[in-house]
Amino acid sequence: MWNSVAPRWEASAQFVDEHLALATETLLDAAGIKEGDAVLDLAAGPGGAGLAAAERVGPNGTVVLSDVAGEMIAVAARRAHRYPQVSTAVFDQSAIVAENAHFDAVISRHGLMFAEDAAKTVQEVARVLRPAGRYATMTWGPRKQNPWLGLILDAVSEQFGVPFPPPNIRGPFSLDNATLLTSVLREGGLAGVEIQTMATPMHAASLESWWERVPNLAGPLAIALAGMEPDIREEIKQRALSLGASASRREGDRIAFAGSVLIGSGQAPAH
């Protein structure tokens, strides 16, 4: 699924990194990343969070950008060409190809919420962390606090009269509250779990440009829309634009939607 949207992610990678720049710095702070560290970026997609980590670890550190989608990692590798301390690998976040206690820090920007078993995925993270190493993960906050995406999902749901994504599918809002994320990190074996909430407003030149960009980045949504008849897609688009007009606000020559993320972190056992 994610391989199919990799070209679209490559085209929007800079936009995504700018949208999440402040939140990403907070993610790296929560992971305690410093010069010389060995860092793993899980479900890295085009690698934006890991490349930000590379700036911190410097030439004496290392960063591995990993993702289950090879096409995404190919994008990440192209973006990492200026960083000799960065390497790439293809594997799932729940089956990390690394020795025990190998990394000082592990990060994941919007990957954990798609894991089939999030707690077991965190257990795997704890395995590859050195004693007292840190894991930090970013997930989207509640759907209502992220209308830039939620409204488009709502438009699809209303079109067909069923929830989208379906309840049995891991979606972008599957770890959208602090209590649940705390539980997952603790079940995964991490200590000193902390959750931070950050506002991440999304800007767009217009409602039309918002519609053109966001569905292309949401893997399941992009595939679903691509398989629909053109008239159905157009109905969903018009419904989304109508919803977006009410939920967005004008800021100078562009519009803005509210956005929110959770940043959860914790420490591997010290022994």
Summary of the structure (lengths in Angstrom):
residues: 271
radius of gyration: 18.4
end to end distance: 38.8
largest distance: 59.7
contacts: 951
relative contact order: 0.16
helix: 46%
strand: 23%
